[in-house]
Amino acid sequence: MGPKNVSCPDIRADCLTDEVLEAVHANTIGWIFFGIESGSEKIIDLMQKGIPIDKVRDAVEQCRQFGVRPAGSFITGYPGEEDEDFQATKDLMEELSLDDVFVSIAEPIPSTPLAEEVCKRKTEDDLVRIPHTGEYAGLHLTEAEARAFDLMLHADMCRPVPRITQDTQYRIYLDEARKQGSDIRNVTRLLRQYYPG
């Protein structure tokens, strides 16, 4: 084990400094992972993230200046996310051209504002339950699952060196989106049962 085996993955974009980047570059495997979550300021505000998207843009550029590879996570299916918010996330993902991306559907954790919001929402307003009727309708996904699947595919094409998604990876992404949707529906059911609000 040496310094180039050490990872320093999670840093808030608003906590990044030149000194931190120099240390990450010199003493780690050279990656930083940001919780970007959305390309929509509206959704970022709903999440109470506290990091403007321009700050994320600056942090990613700063990483590249120091030879550090930026990666990030994106969340879809957050209550209130509309088509234009989802498109803003895809656009930001493309603009940032991150070295790696993790995509997830918004997961309500007990005793969080998101869990409270999910418990108050009507089923017909829940993206994890609404059937997707767009491009992936033949795959029988919910809207949140389709958005997660689409972001996973999009992320591969938005890397600095685009990756063509082969059949095996396509199936992995599809299964992951379905599993996340199923897990979140189960969590939501339990929340509504035990924390009816």
Residue pairs with C-beta under 8 A, 6 or more apart in sequence:
3 26
3 27
3 28
4 28
4 29
4 30
5 29
6 27
6 28
6 29
7 28
7 29
7 31
8 23
8 24
8 27
8 28
8 31
8 32
9 31
9 32
9 33
9 71
10 33
10 35
11 20
11 32
11 33
11 34
12 34
12 35
12 51
13 34
13 36
13 51
13 55
13 56
13 58
13 59
13 60
14 50
14 51
14 55
14 59
16 32
16 59
16 62
16 63
18 62
18 66
21 32
21 62
21 63
21 65
21 66
21 68
22 66
24 30
24 31
24 32
24 66
24 68
25 66
25 67
25 68
30 67
30 68
30 69
31 68
31 69
31 70
31 71
31 99
31 100
32 63
32 68
32 69
32 70
32 71
33 71
33 72
33 73
33 100
33 102
34 56
34 59
34 60
34 70
34 71
34 72
34 73
35 49
35 72
35 73
36 56
36 72
36 73
36 74
36 92
36 96
37 43
37 44
37 47
37 49
37 73
37 74
37 75
38 44
38 47
38 74
38 75
38 76
38 78
38 81
38 85
38 88
38 89
38 92
39 53
39 85
39 88
39 89
39 90
39 91
39 92
39 93
40 81
40 84
40 85
40 86
40 88
40 89
41 52
41 53
42 80
42 85
43 78
43 80
43 81
43 85
43 89
44 51
44 52
44 53
46 78
46 79
46 80
47 75
47 78
47 114
48 113
53 92
56 72
56 92
56 96
57 95
57 96
59 70
60 70
60 72
60 96
60 98
63 69
63 70
64 70
69 99
69 100
70 96
70 98
70 99
71 98
71 99
71 100
71 101
71 102
72 96
72 98
72 100
72 101
72 102
73 101
73 102
73 103
73 104
74 89
74 93
74 101
74 102
74 103
74 104
74 151
74 155
75 103
75 104
75 105
75 106
76 86
76 89
76 103
76 104
76 105
76 106
76 127
76 144
76 147
76 148
76 151
77 105
77 106
77 127
77 128
77 143
77 144
77 147
77 148
77 184
78 106
78 114
79 106
79 114
79 117
79 118
79 121
79 125
79 126
79 127
81 127
81 147
86 147
89 151
90 150
90 151
90 154
93 101
93 151
93 154
93 155
93 158
94 154
94 158
96 158
97 158
97 159
97 160
98 155
98 158
98 159
99 159
99 160
100 159
101 151
101 152
101 155
101 158
101 159
103 148
103 151
103 152
103 155
104 148
104 180
105 128
105 144
105 145
105 147
105 148
105 177
105 180
105 181
105 184
106 114
106 144
106 184
107 114
107 180
107 183
107 184
107 187
108 114
108 115
108 117
108 118
108 119
108 184
108 187
108 188
108 191
109 115
110 191
110 195
111 195
115 191
115 195
116 197
118 126
118 188
118 191
119 188
119 191
119 192
119 195
119 196
119 197
120 197
123 129
124 130
126 188
127 142
127 143
127 144
127 147
128 142
128 143
128 144
128 145
128 181
128 184
128 185
128 188
129 142
129 185
130 142
130 143
130 144
131 137
131 140
131 141
131 142
131 143
132 139
132 141
132 142
132 143
132 145
132 146
134 146
135 146
135 150
136 146
136 149
136 150
139 146
139 149
139 174
141 149
141 177
141 178
141 181
142 181
144 180
144 181
144 184
145 177
145 178
145 180
145 181
146 177
148 176
148 177
148 180
148 181
149 173
149 174
149 177
152 173
152 176
152 177
153 165
153 170
153 173
156 162
156 163
156 164
156 165
156 169
157 163
157 165
165 173
